[in-house]
Amino acid sequence: MKIVVQKDGSDGSKPKSAERSGPSRIAALLRHLGESGPGGARLSMLADATGLAAPTALRLLRALVAEDLVDFNPATKTYRLGLGLFRLAAKAGNPLGLRDLARPALLRLTGALGETVFLLVRSGYDAVCIDRSAGPLPIRSFTGDIGGRVMLGLGQGSMAILAYLPANEQEAVIRYNLPRMREVTSLDEAFLHTEIARTRDLGYCAAASGLIPGMAGLGVPILGSDGRAVAALSVGSTVDRLAGERRDAIAGMLRREAAGIAARLNPFDETLRRAGAAMERPVP
């Protein structure tokens, strides 16, 4: 007996690529990308998950990449939600970004302590200062003013971020940053691992590396919903002003403010979305 297969499917159903309308296909792809997490998903996985034919899924994904709604990593051949989508979500209701959320905390801390307070955000293998509230004392720091950048692990604020990353990301950061650190410091891998453990134990970093004579600092992480650090609050001061009971009191104040900021983080904030973006480039 000869079996005749109809164009619309052997059982009268529509073929996979015609099962959904254009908008619903796009929604299905975005939904599954959202569920795939920060690592993204490959084309074959997305096609299977959405019931789309691979050529159809590829065509739609390319269109979404062109609109900045989806990112494609050619090294891993994976797709993930793009910054354009997060920009649109962030504009819905105009929720506050990290800098806006943290600004009152910086002002409160400077007013209460008379110290310079920094807001650092993770940017791949570095930390970037995105806000600063200056106290009356002249302070030198690794990041300097707003826009300054420092390697993760160099300085108290950036160490607070590094200590609260997953272990595999910590190792990737250390491998990438150690050669850079050796160009400007005598810090080594043993020091970094020791300070990571100490920071996790205390809940803050107050390491004195002596790289800026007379200066001291204290940093606490701002944690995302998954428990990893996305940013940090840090105080820059002189060695004599960050010692003993005063240091412990300042650490407690920073931790309370950091917890308050973390509770109000906007998951669509583009600043947070960019936190691990540079980790995709190869580690030497």
C-alpha positions as CSV (number, residue, x, y, z in Angstrom):
1,M,0.0,0.0,0.0
2,K,1.3,3.4,-0.9
3,I,1.2,6.0,1.9
4,V,0.5,9.5,0.8
5,V,1.7,12.3,3.1
6,Q,-0.1,15.5,2.8
7,K,1.8,18.8,2.6
8,D,0.3,19.9,5.9
9,G,1.5,16.8,7.8
10,S,0.7,13.0,7.8
11,D,-2.0,13.3,10.3
12,G,-3.6,16.5,8.9
13,S,-1.8,18.8,11.4
14,K,0.2,21.7,10.3
15,P,4.0,21.4,9.9
16,K,6.1,22.6,12.8
17,S,7.1,25.9,11.2
18,A,3.5,26.8,10.6
19,E,2.1,25.9,14.0
20,R,2.4,29.5,15.3
21,S,1.9,32.9,13.9
22,G,4.9,35.2,13.5
23,P,4.4,37.1,16.8
24,S,3.8,33.9,18.8
25,R,6.9,32.3,17.3
26,I,8.9,35.3,18.4
27,A,7.3,35.3,21.9
28,A,8.1,31.5,22.2
29,L,11.8,32.1,21.4
30,L,12.1,35.0,23.8
31,R,10.3,33.1,26.5
32,H,12.7,30.1,26.2
33,L,15.7,32.4,26.0
34,G,14.6,33.9,29.3
35,E,14.3,30.5,30.9
36,S,17.7,29.4,29.6
37,G,19.6,31.7,32.0
38,P,22.8,33.8,31.4
39,G,24.5,31.0,29.5
40,G,21.9,31.2,26.7
41,A,20.9,28.4,24.4
42,R,22.0,27.0,21.0
43,L,19.8,27.0,17.9
44,S,19.0,23.3,18.1
45,M,17.8,23.6,21.7
46,L,15.6,26.6,20.9
47,A,14.1,24.9,17.8
48,D,13.3,21.8,19.8
49,A,11.9,23.8,22.8
50,T,9.6,26.0,20.6
51,G,8.6,23.3,18.0
52,L,10.0,25.4,15.2
53,A,11.9,24.1,12.3
54,A,15.6,25.0,12.6
55,P,15.7,27.3,9.5
56,T,12.6,29.2,10.8
57,A,14.1,29.6,14.3
58,L,17.4,30.8,12.8
59,R,15.6,33.4,10.6
60,L,13.7,34.8,13.5
61,L,16.7,34.8,15.8
62,R,18.8,36.7,13.2
63,A,16.0,39.3,13.0
64,L,15.9,39.6,16.8
65,V,19.8,40.0,16.9
66,A,19.5,42.7,14.3
67,E,17.1,44.6,16.5
68,D,19.4,44.2,19.6
69,L,16.7,42.1,21.3
70,V,18.8,39.0,21.3
71,D,22.6,38.6,21.6
72,F,24.6,35.9,19.7
73,N,27.9,34.7,21.0
74,P,29.9,33.3,18.0
75,A,32.4,31.6,20.3
76,T,29.8,29.4,21.9
77,K,27.2,29.6,19.2
78,T,24.6,30.5,21.8
79,Y,21.8,33.1,21.9
80,R,20.6,35.0,25.0
81,L,18.3,38.0,25.7
82,G,19.8,41.2,24.5
83,L,20.3,44.6,26.0
84,G,17.7,46.1,23.7
85,L,15.0,44.0,25.4
86,F,16.2,45.0,28.8
87,R,16.1,48.7,27.8
88,L,12.5,48.4,26.8
89,A,11.6,46.6,30.0
90,A,13.4,49.1,32.1
91,K,11.5,51.9,30.5
92,A,8.1,50.4,31.5
93,G,7.1,52.4,34.4
94,N,10.5,54.1,34.5
95,P,11.8,52.1,37.5
96,L,15.0,53.4,39.2
97,G,18.4,52.2,38.1
98,L,21.2,51.2,40.5
99,R,22.7,54.7,40.7
100,D,19.4,56.3,41.5
101,L,18.6,53.7,44.2
102,A,22.0,54.1,45.8
103,R,22.4,57.9,45.7
104,P,20.4,58.5,49.0
105,A,22.5,55.9,50.7
106,L,25.8,57.5,49.6
107,L,24.6,60.9,50.9
108,R,23.5,59.4,54.2
109,L,26.8,57.6,54.8
110,T,28.9,60.7,53.9
111,G,26.7,62.9,56.1
112,A,26.9,60.5,59.1
113,L,30.6,59.5,58.8
114,G,32.2,62.5,57.1
115,E,33.9,60.1,54.7
116,T,34.0,59.7,50.9
117,V,31.7,56.9,49.7
118,F,31.9,55.1,46.3
119,L,29.4,53.0,44.4
120,L,31.2,50.4,42.2
121,V,29.5,48.2,39.7
122,R,31.0,45.0,38.2
123,S,32.0,45.3,34.5
124,G,33.4,41.9,33.4
125,Y,36.9,41.6,35.0
126,D,36.8,45.1,36.4
127,A,34.8,47.3,38.8
128,V,33.7,50.8,37.6
129,C,32.9,53.7,39.8
130,I,29.4,55.0,38.8
131,D,28.8,57.4,41.7
132,R,30.8,59.1,44.5
133,S,29.8,61.2,47.5
134,A,32.9,63.2,48.6
135,G,33.7,63.8,52.3
136,P,35.8,66.7,53.6
137,L,39.1,64.8,53.6
138,P,41.2,64.6,50.5
139,I,41.2,60.9,49.5
140,R,43.1,59.0,46.9
141,S,41.6,55.8,45.5
142,F,42.1,53.2,42.8
143,T,39.1,54.4,40.8
144,G,39.4,58.1,41.5
145,D,36.3,59.9,40.3
146,I,33.1,58.7,38.6
147,G,34.0,56.6,35.6
148,G,37.2,55.3,37.1
149,R,38.0,51.6,36.6
150,V,39.9,49.1,38.7
151,M,40.7,45.4,38.3
152,L,38.5,43.1,40.4
153,G,40.5,42.1,43.5
154,L,42.5,45.4,43.7
155,G,41.0,47.6,46.4
156,Q,38.3,46.9,49.0
157,G,35.2,47.6,46.9
158,S,36.3,45.5,44.0
159,M,37.4,42.7,46.3
160,A,34.0,42.7,47.9
161,I,32.5,42.1,44.5
162,L,35.1,39.3,43.6
163,A,34.5,37.5,46.9
164,Y,30.8,37.1,46.2
165,L,31.0,35.6,42.7
166,P,30.6,31.9,42.0
167,A,33.9,30.0,42.4
168,N,34.4,29.3,38.7
169,E,34.0,33.1,37.9
170,Q,36.4,34.0,40.7
171,E,39.0,31.7,39.2
172,A,38.5,33.1,35.7
173,V,38.9,36.7,37.1
174,I,42.0,35.8,39.0
175,R,43.6,34.1,35.9
176,Y,42.8,37.1,33.8
177,N,43.7,39.8,36.3
178,L,46.9,38.4,37.9
179,P,49.1,39.3,34.9
180,R,47.6,42.8,34.8
181,M,48.1,43.2,38.6
182,R,51.8,42.1,38.4
183,E,52.5,45.1,36.2
184,V,51.5,47.5,39.0
185,T,51.6,45.6,42.3
186,S,53.3,42.8,44.2
187,L,50.0,41.0,44.9
188,D,49.9,37.3,44.2
189,E,47.3,34.5,43.9
190,A,47.7,33.5,47.6
191,F,46.8,37.0,48.7
192,L,43.7,37.1,46.5
193,H,42.4,33.7,47.8
194,T,43.2,34.7,51.4
195,E,41.3,37.9,51.1
196,I,38.3,36.3,49.3
197,A,38.0,33.8,52.2
198,R,38.3,36.6,54.8
199,T,35.8,38.8,53.1
200,R,33.3,36.0,52.9
201,D,33.9,35.3,56.6
202,L,33.5,39.0,57.7
203,G,30.9,40.1,55.1
204,Y,33.1,43.0,54.1
205,C,36.7,43.7,52.9
206,A,39.0,46.0,54.9
207,A,42.3,44.6,53.5
208,A,45.3,47.0,53.7
209,S,47.5,46.3,50.8
210,G,49.6,49.4,51.3
211,L,49.5,50.3,47.6
212,I,48.3,53.9,48.4
213,P,50.4,55.1,51.4
214,G,48.2,56.4,54.3
215,M,45.0,55.4,52.7
216,A,42.5,52.7,53.8
217,G,39.2,51.5,52.6
218,L,36.2,49.2,53.4
219,G,33.9,47.6,50.9
220,V,30.7,45.6,51.1
221,P,28.9,43.8,48.3
222,I,25.5,44.5,46.9
223,L,24.0,41.2,46.0
224,G,21.6,40.2,43.3
225,S,18.7,37.8,43.8
226,D,21.0,34.9,43.0
227,G,23.4,35.8,45.8
228,R,26.2,37.0,43.5
229,A,27.7,40.5,43.8
230,V,26.7,42.9,41.1
231,A,28.1,46.0,42.8
232,A,29.7,47.3,46.0
233,L,29.6,50.2,48.4
234,S,33.0,51.3,49.7
235,V,34.4,54.0,52.0
236,G,37.8,55.6,51.3
237,S,39.6,57.2,54.3
238,T,42.9,57.4,56.1
239,V,44.4,54.4,58.0
240,D,43.8,56.0,61.5
241,R,40.1,56.6,60.7
242,L,39.3,53.1,59.6
243,A,40.6,51.1,62.6
244,G,39.2,49.3,65.6
245,E,35.6,49.8,66.7
246,R,35.0,52.6,64.2
247,R,35.8,50.2,61.4
248,D,33.4,47.7,62.6
249,A,30.7,50.3,63.0
250,I,31.2,51.6,59.5
251,A,31.1,48.0,58.1
252,G,27.7,47.6,59.8
253,M,26.3,50.8,58.4
254,L,27.5,49.9,54.9
255,R,26.1,46.4,55.1
256,R,22.6,47.8,56.1
257,E,22.6,50.3,53.3
258,A,23.8,47.6,50.8
259,A,21.0,45.3,51.9
260,G,18.4,48.0,51.4
261,I,19.7,48.7,47.9
262,A,19.7,45.0,47.0
263,A,16.1,44.6,48.0
264,R,15.0,47.3,45.5
265,L,17.2,46.3,42.5
266,N,15.6,46.5,39.2
267,P,16.3,43.2,37.4
268,F,16.0,45.0,34.0
269,D,18.6,47.6,34.9
270,E,21.1,47.7,32.0
271,T,24.0,48.4,34.4
272,L,23.4,45.0,36.1
273,R,22.8,43.3,32.8
274,R,26.3,44.3,31.6
275,A,28.0,43.0,34.8
276,G,29.4,39.8,33.3
277,A,29.4,40.6,29.7
278,A,33.2,40.8,29.3
279,M,33.6,37.3,30.8
280,E,32.7,35.9,27.4
281,R,36.0,37.0,25.9
282,P,38.8,34.4,26.1
283,V,41.0,34.3,29.2
284,P,44.7,34.3,28.4
